[in-house]
Every structure is written in C-alpha cells, then in structure tokens.
Amino acid sequence: MKLRTITRITRKTTKNKIPVYCLSVNPSHELFIRGNLAEYLVGQCNFSLLFGSSGISFAESSLVPNWSEDDVQKYLVENKIVDKPKQLYSNEISKSRNLDLKFCKYWAVANDIRKKFFEQYSGLKNWIDESIAFAEKNGYVVSPFGCIRRLPQLLNKGQGSRETKNLQNISLNSPVQNYEASLINSTLVYLNKKIKELNLKSRIAGSVHDSMIVYVHKSEIQTVIKIMKEKFEENIPENNGIPMELEFDSADYYGRNEVWGFGKSIKLEDM
C-alpha cells in the first residue's frame, strides 16, 4: 500500500462578505477561486499571487492559458467591472506594450482577483512587503527555524529589473520552503524512529516537494497515520499558532497495481 501525504491550503467562505475567496491548491498546483456562489479555475498559478505578481503577469501566466473569453466576460459582468478593460486599454502601460482590448479584459479580471485576494489576506501582503524590505536591507532572509538564505546581490541591485524581481521571489520562497522541509523531515525522522520501536513492516520511501511518500502495510495504515499526524500537527512555536493539517492519499500498488497519481485513488475510510 503506497501512502502519499499532502498539505492543503483552505479557507471557508464567510457569510455577508463579498466576495470571499477560498484557495485550494491541488497536487497539480491548480488554483481554484470561489466566491459569490461562483467558482473559477485559475489554472497553473505557479504561486504567482503568493509572490505578489502584477496584474499583467498574473493574467499572462494563469488566466490567458486557461480562461475562455466567455469566462472572462462572465466574471466582468458578475463583478460589475465591465468598464475596466477600456480604461486599461487607454492607459500608458497598455500603449507602451501594444496590448489589445482582448488582453485588457484578462488584465482587468486579474487586477480584480489580485485586489480582492490581498484584501482578504491582508497579512500576506504585509508579509511580502516586509520580507522583501528586510532582504534588500540585509542581503539575506531567515526561516522560522533559523536557516539563512544569503542574497547579497539584492544589496546592490536597482529596482524593477527582471533579476531583482527573481531575487525578491527567492527571498519570499526560501523561508517558506525551509519551513515546509523542516516540518516534513522532522515528521519522517519521527516516523522512522517509531517504525523501529514498534517493529512495523511499513517503510519510508522519501519526500517530493510538499509530500511524504510511505509504503504502508495494510494492517498498519491507521497506526502510521496516527504517528505522522501527531508529529506533523503538534503545536510548535514556529507555527505561530496556525494549525497544520496533514492529509493523506493512497493507492493499492501491490494489490491492484495502482500508483498514486496514475491510477485510481483509494479513500482511507473505504479500506
């Protein structure tokens, strides 16, 4: 039995706040935005919103490849911003880049999503601004677990260049990646210790990005899950009071020749 654990970002919609968005990043990194009883698939977001990308960049990377013109028009009407594309089409940025009216519709939608996203998650925008400012002042960033990523190039770079933007993204991504890796690795170390102590048949295969891959004997599924959750979800200072939730997907490789992500997924409650 192959068991793959994943983490998921969720936030439930709140009544009388319009619109309230819910993020659900699936294993393909597809971003779903829900609000006002409507649901939109943004597509392969590459976490561009989380890095504070511009409306144009967000439109180019996530909306144009995945949204039809009908999708865009529906959003413009439902969110009462049908006049925004013409306003963008007539501004200096649009003229300098030779952007057509069709793209400006995508741009208007991207701007609206971006604006409402950061209104809903205002703390995220503050964190982005503060993290970049710290990196540009000090030439490094520090993760919640104390690991340092040095970025001395930011001390001497001017604003606005592509290289500077990439370094700013690294300053945001590095602490998050280290935080994630630290949680995952500490969980795997703890699981390995318990496997030996309890003489379990299950074995750790490794980790991939935000996932832990474990080959689990069918008789030990609940035991392994309990061990992993009690370690991953423990309340540690580095979490800043934010509850961590570990989720599980599974596939029966030895019994049904299924591989997670390529075959039928099995719900744990059905086992």
Wavefront OBJ file of the C-alpha trace (Angstrom):
o trace
v 0.000 0.000 0.000
v 1.544 3.280 -1.095
v 0.515 6.242 1.027
v 1.201 9.798 -0.085
v 0.584 12.683 2.282
v -0.181 16.201 1.102
v -0.827 19.570 2.670
v -3.646 21.800 1.507
v -4.420 25.491 1.959
v -8.085 26.150 2.654
v -10.248 28.932 3.969
v -14.013 28.642 4.233
v -16.233 31.336 2.799
v -17.781 33.738 5.297
v -21.369 34.900 5.058
v -22.094 38.513 4.093
v -18.528 39.218 2.922
v -18.475 39.630 -0.820
v -16.585 38.189 -2.390
v -14.723 35.814 -0.086
v -12.233 33.547 -1.802
v -11.224 30.023 -0.967
v -7.878 28.685 -2.095
v -7.433 25.018 -2.815
v -4.102 24.119 -4.364
v -4.284 20.583 -5.682
v -1.247 18.370 -6.455
v -1.048 19.938 -9.957
v -0.847 23.420 -8.415
v -4.164 24.462 -9.894
v -5.718 27.399 -8.109
v -9.478 27.496 -7.578
v -11.131 30.745 -6.580
v -14.627 30.612 -5.144
v -16.917 33.470 -4.227
v -20.475 34.751 -4.658
v -21.651 31.185 -5.358
v -19.353 31.070 -8.402
v -16.196 29.048 -8.945
v -13.315 29.885 -11.266
v -10.362 27.699 -12.179
v -7.371 29.986 -12.465
v -5.122 27.181 -13.663
v -1.405 26.684 -13.238
v -0.784 29.599 -10.921
v 2.869 28.840 -10.038
v 2.070 30.685 -6.840
v 2.309 33.995 -8.696
v -0.271 35.638 -6.449
v 1.599 34.483 -3.372
v 4.678 36.252 -4.707
v 2.725 39.456 -5.293
v 2.916 39.382 -9.099
v 1.429 42.235 -11.114
v -1.985 42.008 -12.741
v -0.411 41.739 -16.189
v 1.910 38.930 -15.121
v -0.920 37.077 -13.385
v -3.130 37.420 -16.460
v -0.400 36.165 -18.792
v 0.673 33.196 -16.687
v -2.636 31.985 -15.273
v -5.722 33.434 -16.944
v -4.965 33.630 -20.673
v -3.915 29.941 -20.924
v -6.963 28.689 -19.013
v -9.910 31.100 -19.280
v -12.059 31.466 -22.376
v -13.369 34.864 -23.474
v -16.788 33.779 -22.193
v -15.287 33.041 -18.773
v -13.709 36.475 -18.702
v -16.889 38.244 -19.795
v -18.904 36.361 -17.188
v -16.513 37.476 -14.465
v -16.557 41.102 -15.650
v -20.349 41.197 -15.562
v -20.795 39.345 -12.256
v -18.259 41.563 -10.520
v -19.502 44.791 -12.131
v -16.211 45.806 -13.739
v -17.235 45.784 -17.423
v -15.775 49.276 -17.935
v -12.331 48.399 -16.592
v -10.910 46.855 -19.816
v -11.462 50.067 -21.804
v -9.842 52.118 -19.064
v -6.791 49.844 -19.084
v -6.675 49.865 -22.882
v -6.322 53.647 -22.908
v -3.583 53.961 -20.270
v 0.136 54.446 -20.927
v 1.186 50.942 -19.917
v -1.186 49.402 -22.454
v 0.036 51.719 -25.204
v 3.711 51.129 -24.448
v 3.222 47.348 -24.599
v 0.790 47.390 -27.520
v -1.813 45.474 -25.550
v -5.092 44.863 -27.350
v -8.576 45.201 -25.867
v -8.982 41.433 -25.630
v -5.956 41.110 -23.345
v -7.103 44.115 -21.325
v -10.213 42.145 -20.404
v -7.997 39.421 -18.939
v -5.885 42.100 -17.285
v -8.960 43.678 -15.679
v -10.046 40.316 -14.273
v -6.536 39.619 -13.000
v -6.382 43.018 -11.288
v -9.741 42.414 -9.617
v -8.804 38.943 -8.390
v -5.458 40.237 -7.150
v -7.048 43.194 -5.347
v -9.673 41.073 -3.590
v -7.176 38.342 -2.807
v -4.931 40.736 -0.889
v -7.892 42.436 0.762
v -8.962 39.052 2.096
v -5.411 38.034 3.028
v -4.033 41.442 4.027
v -1.462 39.868 6.322
v 0.082 38.113 3.328
v 0.652 41.410 1.501
v 2.257 42.899 4.606
v 4.495 39.850 4.914
v 5.558 40.112 1.256
v 6.454 43.797 1.596
v 8.259 43.351 4.913
v 10.199 40.273 3.735
v 11.437 41.993 0.580
v 12.390 45.127 2.521
v 14.363 43.037 5.045
v 16.187 41.136 2.275
v 17.096 44.317 0.399
v 18.386 45.956 3.565
v 20.331 42.978 4.972
v 21.163 40.793 1.981
v 19.670 37.644 3.493
v 16.451 36.116 4.839
v 15.809 33.810 7.796
v 13.287 30.967 8.008
v 11.104 30.350 11.097
v 13.523 27.546 12.011
v 16.546 29.853 11.805
v 18.008 28.786 8.456
v 19.593 31.627 6.460
v 19.416 32.183 2.698
v 22.018 34.748 1.661
v 21.110 37.133 -1.187
v 23.934 39.727 -1.263
v 23.025 40.699 -4.833
v 19.940 42.495 -3.502
v 22.164 44.986 -1.672
v 23.406 46.433 -4.954
v 20.524 45.921 -7.388
v 18.268 48.661 -8.677
v 14.507 48.350 -8.538
v 12.436 46.962 -11.374
v 14.873 44.674 -13.210
v 13.966 41.084 -14.005
v 16.932 39.816 -11.995
v 15.872 41.871 -8.984
v 12.334 40.503 -9.176
v 13.699 36.965 -9.277
v 15.860 37.626 -6.214
v 12.855 39.101 -4.404
v 10.881 35.949 -5.193
v 13.725 33.854 -3.787
v 13.656 35.937 -0.614
v 9.976 35.058 -0.217
v 10.201 31.428 -1.276
v 13.272 30.338 0.688
v 11.860 30.723 4.232
v 8.630 29.005 3.171
v 10.448 26.099 1.521
v 12.702 25.622 4.538
v 9.737 25.757 6.909
v 7.947 23.120 4.849
v 11.033 20.923 4.519
v 11.745 21.148 8.251
v 8.226 20.016 9.149
v 8.306 17.167 6.652
v 11.792 15.951 7.588
v 11.097 16.074 11.317
v 7.937 14.049 10.703
v 9.830 11.453 8.654
v 12.566 11.178 11.300
v 9.915 10.669 13.974
v 8.079 8.102 11.848
v 11.306 6.191 11.176
v 12.010 6.094 14.908
v 8.516 4.740 15.634
v 8.756 2.152 12.853
v 11.843 0.732 14.568
v 10.415 0.974 18.081
v 7.160 -0.777 17.119
v 8.820 -3.169 14.665
v 6.444 -2.131 11.879
v 6.522 -3.551 8.357
v 5.902 -0.142 6.726
v 8.808 1.796 5.199
v 9.544 5.398 4.226
v 10.220 5.916 0.519
v 11.136 9.622 0.667
v 9.657 13.046 0.056
v 8.711 15.073 -3.030
v 8.179 18.819 -2.583
v 5.305 19.081 -0.079
v 4.683 15.335 0.086
v 5.909 12.366 2.076
v 5.922 9.002 0.307
v 5.464 5.968 2.517
v 4.916 2.303 1.652
v 2.448 1.138 4.270
v 1.471 -2.409 5.170
v -2.335 -2.617 5.037
v -2.604 -3.743 8.631
v -0.622 -0.680 9.767
v -2.417 2.139 7.917
v -4.162 3.676 10.917
v -1.047 3.308 13.079
v 1.170 5.094 10.556
v -1.362 7.854 10.025
v -1.661 8.442 13.765
v 2.118 8.615 14.192
v 2.575 11.078 11.313
v -0.297 13.329 12.337
v 0.740 13.545 15.987
v 4.180 14.794 14.935
v 3.263 16.997 11.952
v 0.275 18.622 13.646
v 1.866 19.284 17.043
v 1.694 22.907 18.184
v 5.241 24.241 17.947
v 6.366 27.894 18.325
v 7.414 28.081 14.660
v 3.761 27.644 13.604
v 2.795 30.969 15.216
v -0.464 29.454 16.426
v -1.524 28.337 12.942
v -2.869 24.761 12.953
v -1.160 22.421 10.492
v -3.272 19.705 8.894
v -1.794 16.620 7.278
v -3.914 14.934 4.603
v -3.454 11.534 3.004
v -3.956 10.000 -0.415
v -3.356 6.332 -1.101
v -3.144 3.761 -3.859
v -3.020 -0.032 -3.676
v 0.168 -0.744 -5.613
v 0.685 -4.365 -4.611
v -2.954 -5.389 -4.538
v -4.298 -3.624 -7.644
v -1.187 -2.421 -9.470
v -2.151 1.219 -8.859
v 0.292 4.081 -8.418
v -0.708 7.337 -6.761
v -1.342 9.996 -9.388
v -1.580 7.464 -12.231
v -4.345 5.157 -11.125
v -7.456 5.021 -9.031
v -7.150 6.750 -5.679
v -8.447 4.904 -2.627
v -10.231 6.688 0.197
v -8.846 5.679 3.553
v -12.309 5.309 5.049
v -13.083 2.636 2.404
v -10.206 0.405 3.467
l 1 2 3 4 5 6 7 8 9 10 11 12 13 14 15 16 17 18 19 20 21 22 23 24 25 26 27 28 29 30 31 32 33 34 35 36 37 38 39 40 41 42 43 44 45 46 47 48 49 50 51 52 53 54 55 56 57 58 59 60 61 62 63 64 65 66 67 68 69 70 71 72 73 74 75 76 77 78 79 80 81 82 83 84 85 86 87 88 89 90 91 92 93 94 95 96 97 98 99 100 101 102 103 104 105 106 107 108 109 110 111 112 113 114 115 116 117 118 119 120 121 122 123 124 125 126 127 128 129 130 131 132 133 134 135 136 137 138 139 140 141 142 143 144 145 146 147 148 149 150 151 152 153 154 155 156 157 158 159 160 161 162 163 164 165 166 167 168 169 170 171 172 173 174 175 176 177 178 179 180 181 182 183 184 185 186 187 188 189 190 191 192 193 194 195 196 197 198 199 200 201 202 203 204 205 206 207 208 209 210 211 212 213 214 215 216 217 218 219 220 221 222 223 224 225 226 227 228 229 230 231 232 233 234 235 236 237 238 239 240 241 242 243 244 245 246 247 248 249 250 251 252 253 254 255 256 257 258 259 260 261 262 263 264 265 266 267 268 269 270 271
